[in-house]
């Protein structure tokens, strides 16, 4: 694993093997404490405060909270891994254009957080790249066999994928690998903040469901929609099925471009659980029945959901200190 982080001092050797992983989102920072074997011992979350200083402080508080819960002093940490949205340079320890966090310029996040944590080593990674590593780790534990060829499809505010292909983390020449949410799904369709129209994430994301089916109460829009559809609401069925077709289009893109062994679906919408999986499998089966070619790809057999309540992004971030090399060294920091 490439862990060169010029912005974060390594300090003395830390033989215990403990590490903390953070998944930094727009509303919360999720933290996990992992032992030397990758076992999760504690989980904590704190609200995210926007802006560079706010995000650094929130991240430090999450680290301190999970260490306190586990009774592990910071001196025993091998390091802290952080999954961040935006353009992340793991080698330099910087992040930029994390607009959901209120960070726009190129900022030395690893150095700032390391200083806030009294010199603990900090390694940054893009949040989806961290999540796909966490998903691989979880599948290894759940299914009892290593899976190093998979895509993590995040159905959250946006739509994007992390790619782990034959054990190599694929960032891309300009770190755009997996940005499938900005493929055109419907020409001249809904406007997208990226400047295009008809982008896939305008139809296959949590924010797409928020817009198409505003929840009448405090329930998340996906839960309200699927409940109404199950009750026979014709309009809800129409909206649900359109969403499912768009998500299946994203799955099809991943299979036909990268052919991963597994596709793990996470993000807020994945909390629908079995009802989402059943709809996706039914649509994949329907399309396969009409296409002998698609039938040979066995897409339904590849789909998994993230286990409920397990923060794979934070787990993957913690794994940067013990995972085998992911991505060629020349890809890191390109």
C-alpha positions in Angstrom: 0.0 0.0 0.0 1.4 3.4 -0.9 1.3 5.5 2.3 3.7 8.3 1.5 2.2 11.3 3.1 4.6 14.2 3.0 2.2 16.4 4.9 1.9 14.0 8.0 4.9 13.1 10.1 5.2 9.4 10.9 6.4 9.6 14.4 7.7 6.6 16.3 7.0 3.0 15.3 3.5 1.9 16.4 3.6 -1.9 16.8 0.0 -2.4 18.1 -1.5 -2.1 14.6 -4.6 -0.1 15.7 -5.9 2.3 13.1 -8.9 4.7 12.8 -10.9 5.3 9.6 -13.0 8.3 8.9 -15.7 8.7 6.3 -16.3 12.4 6.0 -19.7 13.4 4.6 -21.6 16.6 4.3 -23.7 15.9 7.4 -21.6 13.5 9.5 -18.2 12.1 10.1 -18.2 8.4 10.7 -15.3 6.8 12.6 -14.3 3.2 13.2 -11.5 1.7 15.2 -9.8 -1.3 13.7 -7.4 -3.8 15.2 -4.3 -5.2 13.5 -6.4 -7.9 11.8 -9.0 -5.5 10.4 -11.7 -6.2 13.1 -14.0 -3.3 13.9 -14.0 -2.6 17.6 -15.8 0.8 17.9 -17.9 3.1 15.8 -18.8 6.7 16.5 -20.2 9.6 14.5 -20.1 13.3 14.9 -21.8 16.1 13.0 -19.8 17.7 10.2 -19.0 21.4 10.5 -18.5 23.0 7.1 -15.4 24.8 6.0 -11.8 23.7 6.2 -11.3 24.4 9.9 -14.7 22.9 10.7 -14.1 19.7 8.9 -10.6 19.3 10.4 -12.1 19.9 13.9 -15.0 17.5 13.3 -12.6 14.8 12.0 -10.4 15.2 15.1 -13.4 15.0 17.4 -14.5 11.8 15.7 -11.0 10.3 16.1 -10.9 11.2 19.8 -14.4 9.9 20.4 -13.7 6.5 18.9 -10.4 6.2 20.7 -12.0 7.0 24.0 -14.7 4.5 23.4 -12.1 1.8 22.6 -9.8 2.7 25.4 -6.9 3.1 23.0 -4.5 6.0 23.4 -3.5 7.9 20.3 0.2 6.9 20.9 -0.8 3.3 20.0 -2.3 4.2 16.6 -0.6 3.2 13.4 -2.4 6.0 11.7 -5.7 7.6 10.7 -7.2 7.1 7.2 -9.6 9.6 5.9 -12.1 9.2 3.0 -13.1 12.6 1.6 -15.2 13.7 -1.3 -13.6 15.9 -3.9 -10.3 15.7 -5.7 -7.9 14.0 -3.3 -4.1 13.6 -3.8 -3.1 10.8 -1.5 0.6 11.5 -1.9 0.5 15.2 -1.1 -2.3 14.8 1.5 -4.4 17.5 -0.1 -8.1 17.8 -1.1 -9.8 20.3 -3.3 -13.3 21.0 -4.7 -15.0 19.2 -1.8 -17.9 21.6 -2.3 -20.3 19.7 -0.1 -17.9 20.3 2.8 -17.3 24.0 2.0 -13.8 23.3 0.8 -13.0 24.7 -2.7 -9.2 25.4 -2.8 -6.4 22.9 -2.7 -5.9 22.4 1.1 -3.3 20.4 3.1 -5.9 18.4 5.0 -3.6 15.6 6.1 -1.0 18.0 7.6 -3.7 20.0 9.4 -5.4 16.9 10.9 -2.1 15.4 11.9 -1.2 18.6 13.7 -4.6 18.6 15.4 -3.9 15.0 16.6 -0.4 15.7 17.9 1.5 14.2 15.0 -0.5 11.0 14.3 0.1 9.9 10.7 -2.8 10.8 8.4 -3.5 9.3 5.0 -6.1 10.7 2.7 -8.2 8.9 0.0 -11.2 9.7 -2.1 -14.3 8.6 -0.3 -15.4 6.1 -3.0 -11.9 4.6 -3.3 -12.0 4.1 0.5 -15.5 2.6 0.3 -14.6 0.0 -2.4 -11.7 -1.2 -0.2 -14.0 -1.4 2.7 -16.6 -3.3 0.7 -13.9 -5.8 -0.4 -12.9 -6.3 3.2 -16.6 -6.8 4.3 -17.3 -9.3 1.5 -14.2 -11.3 2.6 -15.6 -11.5 6.1 -19.2 -12.1 5.1 -18.6 -14.5 2.2 -15.5 -16.2 3.6 -13.4 -15.6 0.5 -11.3 -12.8 -0.8 -12.9 -10.6 -3.5 -10.5 -8.2 -5.1 -12.4 -7.4 -8.3 -15.4 -5.3 -7.6 -17.1 -2.0 -8.0 -18.8 0.0 -5.2 -21.8 1.8 -6.5 -22.9 4.7 -4.2 -26.5 5.7 -4.4 -26.3 8.9 -2.3 -26.7 12.6 -3.0 -25.0 11.8 -6.3 -24.0 8.7 -8.2 -20.5 7.4 -8.6 -18.5 4.2 -8.3 -15.2 3.1 -6.7 -13.3 0.5 -8.7 -11.0 -2.2 -7.4 -9.9 -4.2 -10.4 -7.8 -7.4 -9.7 -6.6 -5.8 -6.5 -5.7 -2.5 -8.1 -7.5 0.7 -7.1 -8.4 2.5 -10.3 -8.3 6.2 -9.9 -7.8 7.1 -13.5 -5.4 9.4 -15.3 -7.2 12.5 -14.1 -9.0 10.8 -11.1 -12.2 10.6 -13.0 -12.6 6.8 -13.0 -16.0 5.8 -11.7 -17.7 9.1 -12.3 -20.5 7.4 -14.1 -23.2 9.7 -12.7 -22.2 12.2 -15.4 -22.8 9.8 -18.3 -25.7 11.1 -20.4 -28.7 9.0 -19.7 -31.4 11.1 -21.4 -30.2 13.6 -24.0 -31.7 17.0 -23.4 -33.0 15.7 -20.0 -32.8 17.3 -16.6 -30.0 19.9 -16.0 -27.1 18.8 -13.9 -24.8 21.0 -11.8 -21.9 19.7 -13.9 -23.2 21.7 -16.8 -24.6 18.9 -18.9 -28.2 17.8 -19.3 -29.7 14.3 -18.7 -26.8 13.0 -16.5 -27.5 9.6 -15.0 -27.2 10.9 -11.4 -30.3 13.1 -12.1 -32.3 9.8 -12.3 -30.4 7.2 -10.2 -29.5 8.9 -6.9 -31.0 9.8 -3.6 -31.3 13.4 -4.6 -33.2 12.3 -7.7 -35.7 10.6 -5.5 -36.0 13.6 -3.2 -36.9 15.7 -6.3 -39.3 13.1 -7.8 -41.0 12.0 -4.6 -40.7 14.5 -1.8 -41.5 12.8 1.5 -44.6 14.1 3.3 -43.0 13.5 6.7 -39.6 12.9 8.3 -39.0 9.7 6.5 -36.3 9.6 3.8 -37.8 9.9 0.3 -36.7 6.4 -0.8 -38.5 4.8 2.1 -41.7 6.8 1.5 -41.6 6.1 -2.3 -41.1 2.3 -2.0 -43.8 2.1 0.7 -46.3 3.9 -1.4 -45.4 1.8 -4.4 -45.9 -1.4 -2.4 -49.3 -0.1 -1.3 -50.3 0.2 -5.0 -50.0 3.9 -5.6 -49.7 4.0 -9.4 -47.7 7.2 -9.5 -45.3 5.8 -6.9 -44.9 2.6 -8.9 -44.1 4.7 -12.0 -41.4 6.8 -10.1 -39.9 3.7 -8.4 -39.7 1.7 -11.7 -38.0 4.7 -13.5 -35.5 5.0 -10.7 -34.8 1.2 -10.8 -34.2 1.3 -14.5 -31.7 4.2 -14.1 -29.8 2.3 -11.4 -29.8 -0.8 -13.6 -28.3 1.4 -16.4 -25.5 2.3 -14.0 -24.9 -1.4 -13.2 -24.9 -2.3 -16.9 -22.3 0.4 -17.5 -20.0 -1.0 -14.8 -20.4 -4.6 -16.0 -19.9 -3.8 -19.7 -17.0 -1.5 -19.2 -15.1 -3.1 -16.3 -16.7 -6.5 -15.9 -16.1 -6.7 -12.1 -16.8 -9.9 -10.2 -19.0 -8.1 -7.7 -21.0 -4.9 -7.6 -21.7 -3.7 -4.1 -24.4 -1.1 -3.7 -24.1 1.4 -0.8 -25.1 5.0 0.0 -28.2 6.1 1.7 -30.7 4.5 -0.8 -29.1 1.1 -0.1 -30.7 1.2 3.3 -33.9 0.1 1.6 -32.4 -3.3 1.8 -34.1 -6.3 0.3 -36.9 -4.4 -1.4 -34.4 -2.4 -3.5 -32.4 -5.6 -4.3 -35.5 -7.4 -5.4 -36.5 -4.6 -7.8 -33.0 -4.4 -9.3 -32.8 -8.2 -9.8 -36.3 -8.3 -11.4 -35.3 -5.5 -13.8 -32.0 -7.2 -14.6 -33.8 -10.5 -15.2 -36.3 -8.8 -17.5 -33.6 -7.2 -19.6 -31.7 -10.5 -19.8 -34.8 -12.3 -21.0 -34.9 -9.9 -24.0 -31.2 -10.1 -24.7 -29.2 -13.4 -25.0 -26.0 -11.3 -24.8 -27.0 -9.6 -21.5 -28.1 -13.0 -20.2 -24.5 -14.3 -20.6 -23.2 -11.5 -18.2 -25.1 -12.9 -15.2 -25.6 -9.4 -13.7 -28.1 -10.4 -11.0 -25.6 -12.8 -9.5 -23.0 -10.1 -9.1 -25.1 -7.7 -7.0 -24.7 -7.3 -3.2 -25.9 -4.7 -0.8 -23.7 -3.2 2.0 -24.7 -4.9 5.3 -27.0 -2.5 7.2 -25.3 -0.1 9.5 -21.8 -0.9 8.5 -19.8 2.2 7.4 -17.6 0.6 4.7 -16.2 4.0 3.8 -14.7 4.4 7.2 -13.5 0.8 7.3 -11.8 1.2 3.9 -10.1 4.4 5.1 -8.7 2.6 8.1 -7.4 -0.2 5.8 -5.0 2.1 4.0 -2.4 1.2 6.7 -2.6 -2.5 6.2 -4.0 -3.3 2.7 -1.8 -4.5 -0.1 -0.8 -2.0 -2.7 -3.9 -0.6 -4.5 -3.2 1.3 -7.7 0.3 1.6 -9.2 2.6 4.1 -7.5 2.6 6.2 -10.7 -1.2 6.5 -10.4 -1.1 8.0 -6.9 -1.2 11.7 -6.9 -1.4 12.0 -10.7 
